[in-house]
Structure formats: C-alpha cells, structure tokens
Amino acid sequence: MPTFGNGRRVAIVAGLRTPFAKAGTVLKSMSAIELGRACVAELIERTNLDVGQVQAIVFGTVIPSVLAPNIAREVALMPMLPKGVQAFTVSRACASANQAITDAADQIVLGHADVVIAGGAESLSNVPILHSRGLTDAFMTANRAKSVPQKLQAFTRVRPRDLRPIAPAIAEPSTGETMGQSAEKMAKINHIPRDEQDQFALRSHRLASAGTTDGRLTAEIAPLYVSPRYETVVTSDNGIREQTSYDQLAALKPVFDRMYGTVTAGNSSPLTDGGAAVLLMSESRARTLGYAPLAFVRSYAYAALDPGEQLLQAPVLAAPVALRRAGLSLRDMDLVEMHEAFAAQVLSNLAGFESKQWAERAGFPSPVGEVDRTRLNVMGGSIAIGHPFGATGARILTTLCQELGRRGGQFGLLTVCAAGGMGHAMVVERA
Ligand SMILES: CC(C)(COP(=O)(O)OP(=O)(O)OC[C@H]1O[C@@H](n2cnc3c(N)ncnc32)[C@H](O)[C@@H]1OP(=O)(O)O)[C@@H](O)C(=O)NCCC(=O)NCCS
C-alpha cells in the first residue's frame, strides 16, 4: 500500500499532450501558454469533466515568458474554466512537470484538494531574447528622462557590443557546461561507446514509430489547430524518424566535442515545442465521480548531486529511494520509463542502477539492479518523441500508466534527469 501519510491515495485519472514538434517547425507560432491551454482543454473534454470540480492547476515550464511567468494561472484563465481555479507554476528543469505532478499529489494527500490538473508546457521556438546590461541601462535611463534630448542622451554610451542579443543558454549556470557537454563527459566517465548510443537512439525511433503506427502514442495526443490562423491541424510528433538507420546515425558528426566526441544530433533529444497534462484526483473523489483511474501514485523521490560531476546521473540516487518508499524493488516493476535527454545519459543511468558504488552513495547496500530492456521505454522516448522541457514529465507518466493498463501490469517506475544535477523517480501502481 502507499506510504503517503494519511492513506489518501492519488489517482492518475487521465493524461494527454499536444503533438511534440521540433522547435522552429509547425508549432513555432504558438506560445507555451497556448500549448498548455490546448492540452488542458482537450483533457477536460475527453474526460467529460465538470469544470466546477477543478480546484487547482499546477504547471511546469523551464524558460517562462517574461510577460506571463505564471503559466499555470494563464492556463487556468482560459474561457472554459471558472476564474476561481487557483494555479501556480513550478520549475525543476526537465523534471518541472514531475514537480507539478508531485506538488499536486501532495495537495491531494494533504486533503487541500481533490481534483487537480498538473503538467507543463514549453515553447523553445519562443525563448525570450535579452538585452545586454549596457542597453538595458540605456533603456532604463531613457525611461526616466524628462525630455527627448535627455532620452537620446541615454543612448550615447551604448556600444556596438551592447546591441548583441542574449538568448538563454542550455547550460549550467554554476559550471557553464552545456547539457550536451555534460552528456559527453558522462559517456567518457561511464565508457559508453558511440555505437551503443546510436543503437539506443535507433531503438527509440523504432519503438516510437511503432507506437505511432499502431495508435498507442497517438491516443495520448490531442490534435492541435495551430494559432493564429487555425487552418493547419497537427496530429502527431514530427521528430520521430521511421526511416532512420544505424548507418545514418553513425554518419552524424559529434556536436558538443567535435574532435573526440560521441554525442550527435541523432543520439540527443531535440529542442522541442509541446505541452502535456494529467488529471489527478483523490481516490475517493474519482470513485464518487465515476472515474476508473489509470493508476495511483505509490511513491516518489528527488535527489541531487554536484552539477560539475555527472550532471544527469541523479535519477540513480532518486530511484532507490522511491522504490524503498514504495516498499518495492526493481523486480516488481512491470515497466520502466526513463527520460531520454541523451542516449549517453540513459546508458549511464542504467549502468548506475547496476553499480554498487552508486547504490552506496544513495545509502543502499545493493544496487537497484539491471533494467530488463524489454520493459524499458517500450514506445521509445524523448530522443525520438522530443523533449519540451516543462512538459516531458507529464508525457512520461501518461505513457507509463496507459501502457501498464494495456499490459495488465501492476507497478511502473519512471525517472527523469534534470539540470542542476537533479533527478526524479516515481512509482505508480494499478488498482
Ligand atoms: C543536438 C542539437 C544541437 C542538434 O540540433 P540541430 O543541429 O538543429 O539538429 P537537426 O535536427 O538539424 O539535426 C542535424 C542533422 O542531423 C540529422 N539527424 C538528426 N537526427 C537524425 C536521425 N535520427 N537519423 C538521421 N539523421 C539525423 C538531421 O537530418 C540533420 O541533418 P542535415 O544537417 O543534413 O539536415 C540539439 O538538438 C540540441 O541541443 N539537443 C540537446 C537539447 C538539450 O540539451 N536538452 C536538454 C536535455 S536535459
């Protein structure tokens, strides 16, 4: 049984997402708020949910709009919802939707809410572009100036270098290392060769492609009319390459260490736009409203390590804690969903699960164990499907719960690595 305090179980009633599209492609005209609203609206429609039941919306996003930083509230303010649905936004890098889900689950366990929508959205096509300090100072001075000559005077100190725009980097603020460089480092430390990374990427595309063709993945996607004209409808992910081959992947040049590297565009997750959400309820409210939950949250854990060490390895520290809190072991898991930031990271995490050293670091005498590959990311993962940072956690949870149901499984484990050296793990159970 769940180890949460007062026995209030959190039901995962349903989950849905937008199609995931590579940044700069079919969804580039849509903001993260629009992506979030679209999937929440369709989630409500498909579950035939009385909107008066929704008590809170919790959303994750990693690079928020400067003009509307609380994306959750903007989603909650869409016309179909009452204005009294309180909403807050969380940030835990690539595990932001997971943070949203666990915050929502905590609210339900505490008895503060019975029906919460949680998820996340990201538009990497629409990242805020910043000004330099020099140009910002000039704008601020001009803003305060009383006359036009004074306003113009404010710009006389601006130098050409001040005009260079600054885009958010996908890099660690504390070390300056990009995610890709971190993946390279992990490949070297954990001896993950290029061919294993490419084989794993190929597997991701093949399985995601199969899941799309047979409709399992498509069932988790809300077709999306693209704003502002609403003339184009997008129905599936556009990063999945049905035709890719090992030879094509092996021919790609490394991106983050051009001389000696192994991490390529093919074995990395792409920059992606998309949104995803899940509907969570207390077990009792789900039953009262007549919903059959997909699964229940059994336990979860977060962990962190020094970002300068192995940035994306913390799932190895979080997973054993989540399993212990669930009172279960890896052997009990019918399915494992692991976020694929990079093939090098997945393979490093899997090796870490088998390592006594990592087990001891996490405070356990023996390793988590070897993940049965036939139970791992059975419909591919973020390498093929894409990775809108703030949304991925809700996609993974939906896939895990849906597939557990189809297979008649009982327990599932999901893990997500995140910038800042953080990791998340959750155990779900059916019935
Ligand atoms: C790796 C990265 C830099 C690549 O960006 P990109 O160069 O825009 O990627 P593209 O999709 O254009 O791919 C580059 C090339 O590889 C090819 N390619 C990519 N994946 C392929 C595949 N599976 N099979 C065959 N070819 C592939 C593309 O066709 C393209 O070829 P072209 O140049 O001939 O058109 C970018 O995706 C990235 O930064 N990813 C990491 C994101 C990240 O850090 N996430 C955080 C994780 S926590």
PDBQT file of the ligand as one rigid body, heavy atoms in Angstrom, charges set to zero:
ROOT
HETATM    1  C1  LIG A 501      21.938  18.252 -30.654  1.00  0.00    +0.000 C 
HETATM    2  C2  LIG A 501      21.368  19.537 -31.211  1.00  0.00    +0.000 C 
HETATM    3  C3  LIG A 501      22.395  20.677 -31.039  1.00  0.00    +0.000 C 
HETATM    4  C4  LIG A 501      21.103  19.293 -32.697  1.00  0.00    +0.000 C 
HETATM    5  O1  LIG A 501      20.474  20.410 -33.213  1.00  0.00    +0.000 OA
HETATM    6  P1  LIG A 501      20.298  20.580 -34.804  1.00  0.00    +0.000 P 
HETATM    7  O2  LIG A 501      21.638  20.641 -35.449  1.00  0.00    +0.000 OA
HETATM    8  O3  LIG A 501      19.355  21.705 -35.005  1.00  0.00    +0.000 OA
HETATM    9  O4  LIG A 501      19.607  19.212 -35.167  1.00  0.00    +0.000 OA
HETATM   10  P2  LIG A 501      18.982  18.736 -36.522  1.00  0.00    +0.000 P 
HETATM   11  O5  LIG A 501      17.684  18.119 -36.250  1.00  0.00    +0.000 OA
HETATM   12  O6  LIG A 501      19.026  19.846 -37.540  1.00  0.00    +0.000 OA
HETATM   13  O7  LIG A 501      19.957  17.571 -36.949  1.00  0.00    +0.000 OA
HETATM   14  C5  LIG A 501      21.241  17.835 -37.506  1.00  0.00    +0.000 C 
HETATM   15  C6  LIG A 501      21.425  16.874 -38.661  1.00  0.00    +0.000 C 
HETATM   16  O8  LIG A 501      21.375  15.553 -38.148  1.00  0.00    +0.000 OA
HETATM   17  C7  LIG A 501      20.406  14.803 -38.872  1.00  0.00    +0.000 C 
HETATM   18  N1  LIG A 501      19.765  13.869 -37.959  1.00  0.00    +0.000 N 
HETATM   19  C8  LIG A 501      19.330  14.122 -36.706  1.00  0.00    +0.000 A 
HETATM   20  N2  LIG A 501      18.779  13.022 -36.177  1.00  0.00    +0.000 NA
HETATM   21  C9  LIG A 501      18.887  12.054 -37.106  1.00  0.00    +0.000 A 
HETATM   22  C10 LIG A 501      18.487  10.707 -37.134  1.00  0.00    +0.000 A 
HETATM   23  N3  LIG A 501      17.875  10.115 -36.100  1.00  0.00    +0.000 N 
HETATM   24  N4  LIG A 501      18.731   9.988 -38.245  1.00  0.00    +0.000 NA
HETATM   25  C11 LIG A 501      19.352  10.572 -39.303  1.00  0.00    +0.000 A 
HETATM   26  N5  LIG A 501      19.744  11.857 -39.339  1.00  0.00    +0.000 NA
HETATM   27  C12 LIG A 501      19.506  12.587 -38.233  1.00  0.00    +0.000 A 
HETATM   28  C13 LIG A 501      19.429  15.852 -39.374  1.00  0.00    +0.000 C 
HETATM   29  O9  LIG A 501      18.737  15.405 -40.515  1.00  0.00    +0.000 OA
HETATM   30  C14 LIG A 501      20.340  16.989 -39.724  1.00  0.00    +0.000 C 
HETATM   31  O10 LIG A 501      20.920  16.725 -40.974  1.00  0.00    +0.000 OA
HETATM   32  P3  LIG A 501      21.125  17.909 -42.045  1.00  0.00    +0.000 P 
HETATM   33  O11 LIG A 501      22.093  18.855 -41.368  1.00  0.00    +0.000 OA
HETATM   34  O12 LIG A 501      21.677  17.192 -43.198  1.00  0.00    +0.000 OA
HETATM   35  O13 LIG A 501      19.777  18.500 -42.236  1.00  0.00    +0.000 OA
HETATM   36  C15 LIG A 501      20.049  19.957 -30.488  1.00  0.00    +0.000 C 
HETATM   37  O14 LIG A 501      19.038  19.049 -30.804  1.00  0.00    +0.000 OA
HETATM   38  C16 LIG A 501      20.253  20.011 -29.008  1.00  0.00    +0.000 C 
HETATM   39  O15 LIG A 501      20.804  20.981 -28.487  1.00  0.00    +0.000 OA
HETATM   40  N6  LIG A 501      19.809  18.962 -28.296  1.00  0.00    +0.000 N 
HETATM   41  C17 LIG A 501      20.025  18.829 -26.890  1.00  0.00    +0.000 C 
HETATM   42  C18 LIG A 501      18.963  19.511 -26.143  1.00  0.00    +0.000 C 
HETATM   43  C19 LIG A 501      19.286  19.523 -24.695  1.00  0.00    +0.000 C 
HETATM   44  O16 LIG A 501      20.343  19.896 -24.255  1.00  0.00    +0.000 OA
HETATM   45  N7  LIG A 501      18.328  19.112 -23.930  1.00  0.00    +0.000 N 
HETATM   46  C20 LIG A 501      18.453  19.099 -22.521  1.00  0.00    +0.000 C 
HETATM   47  C21 LIG A 501      18.367  17.729 -22.112  1.00  0.00    +0.000 C 
HETATM   48  S1  LIG A 501      18.236  17.656 -20.363  1.00  0.00    +0.000 SA
ENDROOT
TORSDOF 0
